[in-house]
Amino acid sequence: MRKTTHFNQGWRFKLGDETSSHLPQYDDSLWEEVHLPHCVQIAPIISSGGRNYQGVCRYRKHFTLEPSMENEKVILEFEGAMQVLEVWINDHQLPSHYCGYTPAVYDITSYISYTDSNVLAVRLDNSDRNDVPPGKPQERLDFAYEGGLYRGVTLYQTPGIYITHPLLEDQVAGGGIWVRTEDISEANATVHIQSHIRNEYDQSVSYQLKQTVIDQSGSAVAKVITGYELDSQDERHIIQSCQVNNPHLWHPHSPYMYQVRTEIIQEDNVIDQVVTPLGIRDFAFTRDKGFLINGKQLKVSGANYHQTYIHVGNAMPDSLLKRDARKYREAGMLHIRSHYPFAKAFIDECDRLGIMLIISSPGWQYYEEGIFVERVYKNLRDIVRWLRNHPSIILWEPILNESVMPESFQQRVHEIVHEELPLGPCYTGSDQGFSDVVYREFDPGMLGPKSEDYDPEAYMAMKKRFDKPRWVREYGDSPDNFTDQNCAWRVPRSWGEDIMLKQVRRMIWDKQKWLSNYTSKYNDETLCGFGMWPGMEHNRGYHINPCWGGFLDLHRIPKYSFYFFKSQRDPDHIIPHVESGPIVFIANYWSDVSPDDITVFSNCEKLRLYHNDVFIEEREPDDIPIKHPPTTFMNQFYYGRDRSEIRVEGIIDGEVVAVDKRFTPGVPRQLHLEPDDMTIDMQADGSDILFVRCDVHDDHGQITPLTLDAHDIIFTIDGPGKIIGDFIKRPELGQTGVIVQSTTEPGTISIKAELLYPQKYSRIAVKSALLDIKTQ
């Protein structure tokens, strides 16, 4: 029976190079012990502008295998290693891998010992390489090549007849398991399952191939089983089909997930098994009706995202990736895009949450003929084979983002995707139109170095090829230039209420018509989808500051824009694992320095404003042509400097369905700690991390913005955990926090927050905060 072992714990690590460390007898006892995912160096909160480590690092792992499994097939998979990967197993060097964003998969069967300890040695180099996609030097890159074994490593052991790994087989539209559906309706759906089986025994083998479709309750809703025979050292693709009656169709508002369990059976024993995700859905991109899913039109609003975090860079554990997905979904995002493929755990969570994905080939404003192009082609095939079964993926972006590329290259990467997915809905998207979906208007200047030599007639003939369904990959972000980057969208949360409100105004209805805003995208009926840039702040290589744009800051603390987008969801859409339903959010602290107008983000029909429980006014949303415009209560009620409360009730069908309130902030009285866990428990695996938010509260338990922002808070920890990065922080608008990392010991982690320089008068002192976190 297949055995899957996660190789994430108990590695030895050394920053820098050590040329003999691949040898089995090398003494690594003085190296640091680490667990995956692992960042090579703890970076500052703002690591932009080349402050992250670039260079060589080394890893080693010792492991043993059961002698009883000596005849098994052994496959090793690195999901993500940044970015040139060299691997040795027991002093045997394996082929190098030249991409930090795609898995590296190796057959190590011939090099394994079952009598002695095995040594797995790794050399990584995240230095600039113009022959390795994305290729552009980090000092000119809008993200960063953060190093290390930043995703997991897995060991698979299978019998001699087994279900193959698609990246190891390297067959067009083949290898592993490929599940697709057709003839989809609410009455039934046909599921086709292509399986690639290999027999490495010295004799032919008879077996049964059984496939079962399992619903969310664990019940089998369809199955097929057939007998086959496979010759020695032979392989074959087998397609089996079954019917699912009354299927639950996958949709962003009802993302129902099935599983396909594939089993190889001999003499009533299951000898190999693979489980594949299945979402039954059909979709299409159209020029006149936009995006259709299961035959119905859907306006797709979303955002872009870089998988990186403060202090640890790309080394984000599965729990943090899932939390990010849930935050995007809570903000109403129906799709997410980046400049490279996402981690598997993130995609799995998007499958469950109903977030649709654009999967991109690694690239950003760079192209070079030669080995670089060949590696782009290989990466693209690997990406499609790796991720082809996920229902959340609706669009593949095979081109290199914002790069000047020859027509022949753009046409070839489009063809590669369709070669790998020749059946079922398959769409590519690109800037220039050599794809099924176009991102932008026709621009001959982006068609290659010699595009200016085309004559006008050739231009017009080519432009007709660009009359296709449209998707706006990035909108809303419009810096003055890419050196200074002044922009109302790129604003830190710490700049305050007025600036955060201006950020929302920029996104919704900025007066400058040349700007690409949410209102224009929402009202374009033929547009299939649109994604803001970005949804979350991130560090990058080429600028001293992070990209301050987005609705979540570097710590994942929301700005006002988060609540605007959250208010654009329908109030009757209830989303598992995230806060959903009706919303009322007052974008005002109700302090003497707060904006005079009270802006409220809500998806309710009407809003009622109260002051100290006295009714003031009922208003409908402002006259803006979007689904749920903000509501502005104009300044007609100034009540002096006394502290008071405002309350806003959201009304639907005459009933109060949501409430928010603010009490004038007072002097800080208490620090308050809250785990930002999004209902995901912390794991005692040595690498899991959790952001613990620290809020500054007054005597009403409300956040007091600014009043403690000049004072240092120190965080201490006790129990099986440690603080990663800064442990002395200053609040921003009354909020800050620290990253806590687990050890491999389960138990209770206790975190304390207190002023670094405490007050000696207890009557006016800001009280400390305590929080206990149990790791599983």
Buried (B, 14 or more C-beta within 10 A) or exposed (E): EBEEEEBBBBBBBBBEEBEEBBEBEBEBEEBEEBBBBBBBBBBEBBBBBBBBBBBBBBBBBEEEBEEEBEEBBBBBBBBBBBBBBBBBBBEEEBEEBBBBBBBBBBEBBEBBBBEEEBBBBBBBBBBBBBBBBBBBBBEEBBBBBBBBBBBBBBBBBBBBBBBBBBBBBBBEBBBBBBBBBEEBEEEBBBBBBBBBBBBBBEEEBEBBBBBBBBBEEEEEBBEBEEEEEBEEEBBEBBEBEBBBEEBBBBBBBEBBBBBBBBBBBBEEEBBBBBEBBBBBBBBBBEEEBBBBBBEEEBBBBBBBBBBBBBBBBBBBBBBBBBBBBBBBBBBBBBBBBBBBBBBBBBBBBBBBBBBBBBBBBBBBBBBBEEEBBEBBBBBBBBBBBBBBBBBBBBBBBBBBBBBBBBBEBBEBBBEBBBEBBEEEBBBBBBBBBBBBBBBBEBEBEBBBEEBEEBEEEEEEEBEEEBEBBBBBBBBBBBBEEEEEBEBBBBBBBBBBBEBBBBBBBBBBBBEEEEBBBBBBBBEBEEBBBBBBBBBBBBBBBBBEBBBBBBBBBBBBBBBBBBBBBBBBBBBEBEBEBBEBBBBBBBBBBBBEEBBEEBBBBBBBBBBBBBBEEEEBBEBEBBEBEBBBBBBBBEEEEEEEEEBBBBBBBBBBEEEEBBEBBBBBBBEBBBBBBBBBBBEBBBBBBBBBBBBBBBBBBBBBEBBBBBBBBEBEBBBEBEBBBBBBBBBEBBBBBBBBBBBBBBBBEBBEBBBBBBBEEEEEEEEEBBBBBEBEBEBE
